[in-house]
Structures are given as structure tokens and as C-alpha cells.
């Protein structure tokens, strides 16, 4: 259970804090955590191969998409950047054993609770997710992540989680909003292939059979058609001279919940 979030000093005294400053404070707290709880990640190795620090930092380098440097430490990879910190923390978590992972989660949730203003992030099962409407998150995001962990849904879970990550990163890079739409669509398309058994058909061709397999009414068939039409505006190229209008964060959040709704109905129909 996440720690209770107390009203921060800045909220109590109505002190406005720049988001960039809050992100910097978050990164500093993460570095404090690493230096106290994982000091071997902050010391440059004197050997070409250090069995204690190599797996963790190599995983962090891989997730960041940079070349592993045996002399670099956690701070070098993070570069005091908020987004890089989130990626590095997820990578570090993936290398921890069960007991260490629980303690890491406790410490990280404490750091999140200390933020001066809401950064729009939450920690769930080793991943940062965008925080939205709490009840919808629980039913359409958290539950789906748990259910999609079954091996048969591997091709569904991967793009679903990637879409959530892209939506989170879109707070800093709005271009990621389009990527989030594409990933969410890929997740639902993969689910339709699992449910219908038609692995070679895209979601448009599978739409009616998918709705039928789920036992849904034609009202849902129309909802799914509108969902597909919306996604296709961002999945395909645009005509020359016709600039694409990017989706808004609010619309993409709604699209994520719509994806979660259809995924939830699909999983429930097959159990």
C-alpha cells in the first residue's frame, strides 16, 4: 500500500512551485536514495568488471539506449534529468530480488509522496504510470496490467505498457501523444487477434467478429468503429501539404481508458 500523501508545506501555504523545480527536487531525492541505499551504483568501478554493480548499471544503460560504460555510475546515466531518472529506476527495479524490490518500492513511494506538487506519476509493479482518475485507473489500467500478465497476452501487455509510458513522457514531449495512441491501438489489435484466432487480420477487419466473440451489442460495435477511425488519424501518414493536428492530452487519456475498457471486456469474456 502506498504511503499516505500528506498535504505538502507548499500546498498548506499556497506557495506556487514551478514544475521544473519539482522535477529537480524529485531527481535529487532519488540520488539521495541511491547514494544511501545503493552506494555501489554511485562509485565508479576500479575494475573492468564488478559483479555487484555491473548487472544493474548495464540494465540501466540498455533501457536508456546508451552504450554501457564500466566507469560510469548511476548519476552519470541519469544526468539529473527527470525522464531519464524514471527510466533508470524502472531498470534498477527489474534487477532486484523480491525482498529488495519490496523495500525499493517502499522507498520510492515515499519519495513520490514528498513531491511539492503532483507530478502526474504513480508507481505500479515496477513501472511508472501516468496518474489519472483514480477509480478508472484501478479498473481500466491496474486490473488490466495484472490480467494481461498471462503468457497468452504477452503481445497485448507489451504495447499497452509502452503506451502508458509514452503518455507519461508526453508531459515533457507532446510528440509522444501520437505514439501513445499507436501503442494503445496495437494492444487492442493484438487482443482481437487472440480472441478471434485471426492472427493475420488487422483490427478493422476483425471488428465485427471481435465484438461478436465478446458478446457485445451493436452499440459497442459502433464505439469500436469510432475508436478505430480516431486511431487511424494518427497511425497513417497524411497527405502532402496537410499538416497533422496532434491529439490533445485529454483526448489521449480518454483513448487509453477506451482501450482499457475493451481489453477488460475481452479478458472477462475469455475467463
C-alpha positions as CSV (number, residue, x, y, z in Angstrom):
1,X,0.0,0.0,0.0
2,X,1.3,3.4,-0.9
3,X,2.1,5.7,2.0
4,X,-0.5,8.4,2.9
5,X,0.2,11.6,1.0
6,X,0.2,14.4,3.5
7,X,-0.5,18.0,2.3
8,X,2.8,19.5,1.5
9,X,4.2,22.6,3.0
10,X,3.8,24.4,-0.3
11,X,0.1,23.4,-0.6
12,X,-0.6,24.4,3.0
13,X,0.8,27.9,2.4
14,X,-0.4,28.2,-1.2
15,X,3.2,28.6,-2.5
16,X,3.4,28.1,-6.2
17,X,6.2,25.8,-7.3
18,X,7.5,25.6,-10.9
19,X,7.1,22.1,-12.3
20,X,10.7,22.1,-13.4
21,X,11.8,22.8,-9.8
22,X,9.7,20.0,-8.5
23,X,11.2,17.6,-11.1
24,X,14.7,18.7,-10.0
25,X,13.7,18.1,-6.3
26,X,12.4,14.6,-7.2
27,X,15.7,13.7,-9.0
28,X,17.7,15.0,-6.1
29,X,15.7,12.8,-3.7
30,X,16.3,9.8,-6.0
31,X,20.0,10.5,-6.0
32,X,20.0,10.7,-2.2
33,X,18.2,7.3,-2.1
34,X,20.7,5.7,-4.5
35,X,23.7,7.1,-2.5
36,X,22.4,5.8,0.8
37,X,20.7,2.6,-0.2
38,X,22.7,1.6,-3.3
39,X,26.1,3.2,-2.8
40,X,27.8,0.7,-5.2
41,X,25.8,2.4,-8.0
42,X,27.4,5.7,-7.2
43,X,31.0,4.6,-7.2
44,X,33.0,4.2,-10.4
45,X,34.4,0.7,-10.6
46,X,38.2,0.3,-10.3
47,X,37.9,-2.9,-12.3
48,X,36.7,-3.6,-15.8
49,X,34.1,-6.0,-14.4
50,X,32.4,-5.5,-11.0
51,X,30.0,-8.3,-10.2
52,X,28.0,-6.2,-7.8
53,X,27.3,-3.1,-9.9
54,X,27.7,-4.4,-13.5
55,X,24.2,-6.0,-13.9
56,X,22.3,-3.0,-12.5
57,X,24.1,-0.3,-14.5
58,X,24.2,-2.4,-17.6
59,X,20.4,-2.8,-17.4
60,X,20.1,1.0,-16.9
61,X,22.3,1.7,-19.9
62,X,20.2,-0.7,-22.0
63,X,16.9,0.8,-21.0
64,X,18.3,4.3,-21.7
65,X,19.6,3.1,-25.1
66,X,23.1,4.2,-24.5
67,X,26.4,2.3,-24.5
68,X,27.4,0.7,-21.2
69,X,30.5,2.4,-19.6
70,X,32.2,0.5,-16.9
71,X,33.4,3.7,-15.3
72,X,30.0,5.5,-15.3
73,X,27.8,5.5,-12.3
74,X,24.0,6.0,-11.7
75,X,24.3,9.8,-11.7
76,X,26.3,9.8,-15.0
77,X,23.5,7.9,-16.7
78,X,20.6,10.0,-15.2
79,X,22.3,13.3,-15.9
80,X,19.9,15.0,-13.4
81,X,17.1,14.5,-15.9
82,X,13.6,13.7,-14.7
83,X,12.6,11.3,-17.5
84,X,16.0,9.6,-17.5
85,X,15.6,9.1,-13.8
86,X,12.2,7.3,-14.3
87,X,13.7,5.0,-16.9
88,X,16.7,4.2,-14.7
89,X,14.6,3.5,-11.7
90,X,12.4,1.0,-13.7
91,X,15.6,-0.7,-15.0
92,X,17.1,-0.9,-11.5
93,X,13.9,-2.4,-10.1
94,X,13.9,-5.1,-12.7
95,X,17.3,-6.4,-11.4
96,X,16.3,-6.6,-7.7
97,X,15.3,-9.7,-5.8
98,X,11.8,-10.0,-4.3
99,X,12.8,-8.7,-0.8
100,X,14.9,-5.8,-2.2
101,X,12.1,-4.9,-4.7
102,X,9.6,-4.5,-1.8
103,X,11.9,-2.2,0.1
104,X,12.7,-0.3,-3.1
105,X,9.0,0.2,-3.7
106,X,8.5,1.5,-0.2
107,X,11.3,4.0,-0.5
108,X,10.3,5.2,-4.0
109,X,6.6,5.6,-2.9
110,X,7.9,7.7,0.0
111,X,9.8,10.0,-2.5
112,X,6.7,10.4,-4.7
113,X,4.7,11.3,-1.6
114,X,7.2,14.1,-0.8
115,X,6.8,15.9,-4.1
116,X,5.7,19.5,-3.6
117,X,3.0,19.2,-6.4
118,X,1.6,16.3,-8.2
119,X,4.0,15.2,-11.0
120,X,1.3,13.0,-12.6
121,X,3.1,9.8,-11.9
122,X,2.5,6.7,-9.8
123,X,4.4,3.5,-9.2
124,X,2.8,0.2,-10.0
125,X,4.5,-3.2,-10.1
126,X,7.9,-2.0,-11.3
127,X,6.7,0.7,-13.7
128,X,5.8,4.4,-13.6
129,X,2.3,5.1,-14.9
130,X,0.6,8.4,-15.5
131,X,-1.9,9.2,-12.7
132,X,-5.4,10.0,-13.9
133,X,-8.8,9.4,-12.4
134,X,-8.2,7.0,-9.5
135,X,-11.3,4.8,-10.0
136,X,-10.7,4.5,-13.7
137,X,-7.0,3.8,-13.2
138,X,-7.8,0.9,-10.9
139,X,-10.4,-0.7,-13.2
140,X,-9.0,0.0,-16.6
141,X,-5.3,0.2,-16.1
142,X,-4.2,-1.6,-12.9
143,X,-6.5,-4.6,-13.3
144,X,-5.6,-4.9,-17.0
145,X,-1.9,-5.0,-16.3
146,X,-2.4,-7.7,-13.8
147,X,-4.7,-9.8,-16.1
148,X,-2.5,-9.3,-19.1
149,X,0.5,-10.8,-17.3
150,X,-0.7,-14.2,-18.5
151,X,1.6,-15.6,-21.2
152,X,-1.2,-15.7,-23.8
153,X,-1.5,-11.9,-23.6
154,X,2.2,-11.1,-23.9
155,X,1.7,-9.3,-27.3
156,X,-1.1,-7.3,-25.7
157,X,0.7,-6.3,-22.5
158,X,3.9,-5.0,-24.1
159,X,2.3,-2.3,-26.3
160,X,-0.2,-1.4,-23.5
161,X,2.5,-0.7,-21.0
162,X,4.6,1.1,-23.7
163,X,1.6,3.3,-24.5
164,X,1.3,4.2,-20.8
165,X,5.0,5.1,-20.7
166,X,4.7,7.2,-23.8
167,X,1.7,9.1,-22.3
168,X,3.7,9.8,-19.2
169,X,6.7,11.1,-21.3
170,X,4.3,13.3,-23.3
171,X,4.3,15.6,-20.3
172,X,7.7,16.7,-21.5
173,X,7.5,15.8,-25.2
174,X,4.0,16.3,-26.7
175,X,5.1,14.2,-29.8
176,X,4.7,11.2,-27.6
177,X,1.0,11.6,-27.5
178,X,0.7,10.2,-31.0
179,X,3.0,7.3,-30.1
180,X,0.7,6.6,-27.1
181,X,-2.3,6.3,-29.4
182,X,-0.5,4.0,-31.8
183,X,0.7,1.7,-29.0
184,X,-2.8,1.5,-27.4
185,X,-4.3,0.6,-30.8
186,X,-1.6,-2.1,-31.2
187,X,-2.5,-3.5,-27.8
188,X,-6.2,-3.8,-28.7
189,X,-5.5,-5.1,-32.2
190,X,-3.3,-7.8,-30.6
191,X,-6.1,-8.7,-28.2
192,X,-8.6,-9.0,-31.1
193,X,-6.2,-11.5,-32.8
194,X,-6.0,-13.6,-29.6
195,X,-9.8,-13.6,-29.1
196,X,-10.8,-14.2,-32.7
197,X,-7.9,-16.5,-33.6
198,X,-7.4,-14.4,-36.8
199,X,-3.7,-13.6,-36.4
200,X,-3.3,-12.2,-39.9
201,X,-6.2,-9.7,-39.7
202,X,-6.0,-6.1,-38.5
203,X,-8.5,-4.6,-36.1
204,X,-10.6,-3.1,-38.8
205,X,-11.1,-6.4,-40.5
206,X,-11.6,-8.2,-37.1
207,X,-14.0,-5.6,-35.6
208,X,-17.3,-7.4,-36.1
209,X,-16.0,-10.8,-35.1
210,X,-14.3,-9.3,-32.1
211,X,-17.5,-7.7,-30.9
212,X,-19.4,-10.9,-31.5
213,X,-16.8,-13.0,-29.6
214,X,-17.2,-10.6,-26.7
215,X,-21.0,-11.0,-26.8
216,X,-21.5,-7.2,-27.1
217,X,-24.3,-5.3,-28.8
218,X,-24.0,-3.3,-32.0
219,X,-23.7,-0.1,-29.9
220,X,-20.3,-1.4,-28.9
221,X,-19.6,-2.2,-32.5
222,X,-20.2,1.5,-33.3
223,X,-18.0,2.5,-30.4
224,X,-15.2,0.3,-31.7
225,X,-15.6,1.7,-35.2
226,X,-15.2,5.2,-33.9
227,X,-12.2,4.1,-31.8
228,X,-10.6,2.7,-35.0
229,X,-11.4,5.8,-37.0
230,X,-9.9,8.1,-34.4
231,X,-6.7,6.0,-34.1
232,X,-6.2,5.8,-37.9
233,X,-5.9,9.6,-38.0
234,X,-2.6,9.2,-36.2
235,X,-1.4,5.8,-37.3
236,X,-1.2,6.6,-41.0
237,X,0.7,9.2,-43.0
238,X,-1.0,12.4,-44.0
239,X,-1.4,13.9,-47.5
240,X,1.3,16.2,-48.6
241,X,0.6,19.8,-47.6
242,X,-1.9,18.7,-44.9
243,X,-0.2,19.0,-41.5
244,X,-1.4,16.6,-38.9
245,X,-3.1,18.1,-35.9
246,X,-1.7,16.3,-32.8
247,X,-4.1,14.8,-30.3
248,X,-4.6,16.6,-27.0
249,X,-3.5,15.1,-23.7
250,X,-7.2,14.9,-22.6
251,X,-8.2,13.0,-25.7
252,X,-5.3,10.6,-25.4
253,X,-6.2,9.9,-21.8
254,X,-9.7,9.1,-22.9
255,X,-8.4,6.9,-25.6
256,X,-6.3,5.0,-23.1
257,X,-9.4,4.4,-20.9
258,X,-11.4,3.3,-24.0
259,X,-8.6,0.8,-24.8
260,X,-8.7,-0.4,-21.2
261,X,-12.4,-0.9,-21.4
262,X,-12.3,-3.1,-24.5
263,X,-9.3,-5.0,-23.0
264,X,-11.2,-5.6,-19.8
265,X,-14.3,-6.9,-21.6
266,X,-12.1,-9.2,-23.7
267,X,-10.3,-10.7,-20.7
268,X,-13.6,-11.2,-18.9
269,X,-15.2,-12.9,-21.9
270,X,-12.4,-15.5,-22.1
271,X,-12.4,-16.4,-18.4
